[in-house]
């Protein structure tokens, strides 16, 4: 059960971080960026949900640090990978799958 909770928290973190990335004027995935209010609202809601899920398994400080590291990882990965695949949504899917597979292989503490 704990793996399922961790995997859902990772997925929520990816969704939220990606929505915040898609609000940028320099993003190269969508033809027009998402609205700032929509993107940052999704970011806030998904990270609060992920934090709440992680609180059921970890100390609040550990949950906060895991989420902070995940957000930084997603934003760095998106900014490095997306320019090689302009106007494509595949890297978003692959990044989500790669994160979940990494968690399956090495356990949640890989991150």
N, C-alpha and C positions, 0 to 999 in steps of 0.2 A: 504494500500500500504506500509506503514511503517513497518508492521510486515513482509511482504514478503522480503523487503530489509534487515531487521535484520536477518531473517532466512537464507537468502542466504549468508550473511556475516559470520554467525556462521558456516554454512556448509563449506565455503571456509577456515575458520580458522581451522576446523577439518581436512580437506584434507591436508592443508599445514603443520600443526603440525605433522600429522601422517606420511607424507612423510619424514619430518626431522627425526622422530623417527626411521623410517625404514632404514635410512642410518647407524645407529649405529651397531657396531659389536656385541653388546649384545642383540639386539632385538631378540624376539623369535617367530615372526609371519611368516617370510619368511625363506626359507632354506639358502639363501644368501642375505646379505644386498643390498639395492639399491646403485647405484653409488652415490658418494658424490655430484658430480656436478648436477646430475639429481634431487636428493632429495632436496637439498638446493635451487636449481633454482625453483622448484615447490613451496617450502615454501615461497620464496621471492615473486614470482608472485602472489600467492593466498593471501598472507597477504597484498600486495599492493592493490589488487582488493578489498579485504574486507575493508581495510581502506578507499578506495575511496567511496565505498558504504556507509559506516558509516558516512563519511563526509557530505553526502547529508542530514543526519538527526541530527547529533550531532556536537558540537564544536570539533575542531581538538584534543584538549587535552583529552576530554572525549572518543573520538573514539580510541585514542592511548592507554588509560588506559584500555578500554574494551578489546581491542585486546591483550594487555599484560597479563591481567588476564586470558583470554581464552586460550592463548598459555600455560601458566603455569598450568591451570586446565587440559588441554588435556594431557600434558606430565606427570603430576602426576598421572592422572587416568590410562594412558597407562602403566606406570611403576608399578603400584600397581595391576592392573587387569590382564594384559597379562600373568604373570607367572602362574596363575591358569588355563589358557587355552593355553598351548603351541602349536605352529604350527596351530593355528586356526585363521580365519579371522572374526569370528562372533563378538568378542568384539569391533572391529572397527565399524561395522554396528550398534551394540547396543549403543555404545557411541554417535554416530552421532544422532541416533533417540532419545536417552535420552536427549541430549542437546536441540534438536528442540522441543520436548514435554515439557520440562521444560520452554522453552521460551513461548510456547503457554499457559501453565497453569498460570505461574506467571508473564508473561510479560517479555519483554527483560531485564528489570532492575533487574531481579532475580540475574543476574551475577554481 
